[in-house]
């Protein structure tokens, strides 16, 4: 691709991260400092510590029959903001707005998500001529 070789641009380093943010670990091979172990490439985690040019990220790792919370420090060049809980935050904002509107009108509202449930029934009608019974043909032995 055009202009993808070499060191990352300055905008990569200008992104602001806070504790509790979700981040994706995507290793950039042009920056060797603060590079995480290959297992963590493509994983998402939560920021627990912010340093000058590195972030502490908490990632879950399955070891045997349990999940461990691993804490690693990764250079900012290998991190990007995650979009994993964007829809959740959007839903929370919409639900809060719905609650505010309902309170002004003096109503109670349920903002819980409801399962879709079964589909409506359908009745299929046909005449006797349209019905065709399918049956297997009898097996005929023919040894020539």
SVG drawing of the C-alpha trace seen along z (x, -y; Angstrom):
<svg xmlns="http://www.w3.org/2000/svg" viewBox="-59 -17 72 79">
<polyline fill="none" stroke="black" stroke-width="0.4" points="0.0,0.0 1.0,-3.6 2.9,-5.2 2.7,-2.3 6.4,-1.6 8.7,-3.1 7.9,-4.5 4.3,-5.2 2.9,-8.7 2.7,-11.2 -1.1,-10.7 -0.4,-7.2 1.4,-8.7 -1.0,-11.6 -4.0,-9.4 -5.1,-9.8 -5.7,-6.7 -7.2,-6.6 -7.5,-3.9 -10.4,-1.7 -10.3,-2.2 -10.5,0.8 -7.5,1.2 -6.6,3.6 -3.0,4.9 -1.8,4.9 2.0,5.3 3.8,2.8 7.0,4.5 8.7,1.2 8.9,0.3 10.8,2.9 10.7,1.2 7.9,2.2 6.7,5.0 4.5,7.5 4.9,11.3 3.3,12.8 0.4,14.4 -1.1,11.0 -1.2,9.8 -4.8,9.2 -6.1,9.3 -8.2,6.7 -7.6,5.6 -8.3,2.9 -5.8,0.1 -4.7,0.2 -1.7,-2.0 -0.6,-5.0 3.1,-5.9 5.0,-8.3 5.2,-6.1 3.7,-2.8 0.4,-1.6 -0.3,1.2 -2.9,3.5 -4.8,6.3 -5.6,9.2 -7.2,12.5 -5.4,15.7 -6.7,19.2 -4.2,21.5 -5.5,25.1 -9.0,24.9 -8.8,21.3 -8.7,17.7 -5.8,15.7 -5.7,11.9 -2.2,11.0 -0.9,7.5 1.6,6.4 3.2,3.0 3.0,2.3 4.4,-0.6 1.7,-3.0 2.8,-2.2 1.4,1.3 -2.0,0.2 -5.1,-1.3 -8.5,-2.2 -10.9,0.7 -14.4,0.4 -15.6,3.5 -17.9,1.7 -19.1,-1.2 -22.5,0.3 -22.9,0.9 -22.1,-2.7 -24.4,-3.9 -27.2,-1.8 -26.6,-3.1 -26.8,-6.7 -30.1,-6.0 -31.6,-4.3 -30.7,-7.2 -32.4,-9.6 -35.5,-7.3 -35.6,-7.3 -35.3,-11.1 -38.1,-11.5 -40.4,-9.1 -39.7,-10.8 -40.8,-14.1 -44.0,-12.6 -44.6,-10.8 -44.4,-7.3 -42.4,-4.2 -40.5,-2.6 -38.6,0.7 -35.3,0.5 -34.3,4.1 -33.7,5.9 -36.4,8.5 -35.8,11.7 -37.4,11.9 -39.6,14.9 -41.3,17.4 -42.6,16.3 -46.3,15.9 -48.1,19.0 -49.0,19.4 -51.7,21.6 -51.0,23.1 -54.1,23.9 -54.2,26.1 -56.6,28.0 -56.6,31.8 -55.1,31.6 -52.0,29.7 -51.0,32.3 -48.4,34.7 -47.3,37.7 -43.7,38.7 -42.8,42.3 -39.6,44.2 -39.7,46.6 -39.5,50.3 -36.0,51.9 -35.8,54.2 -33.0,56.7 -31.5,57.0 -28.4,59.1 -27.5,59.5"/>
</svg>
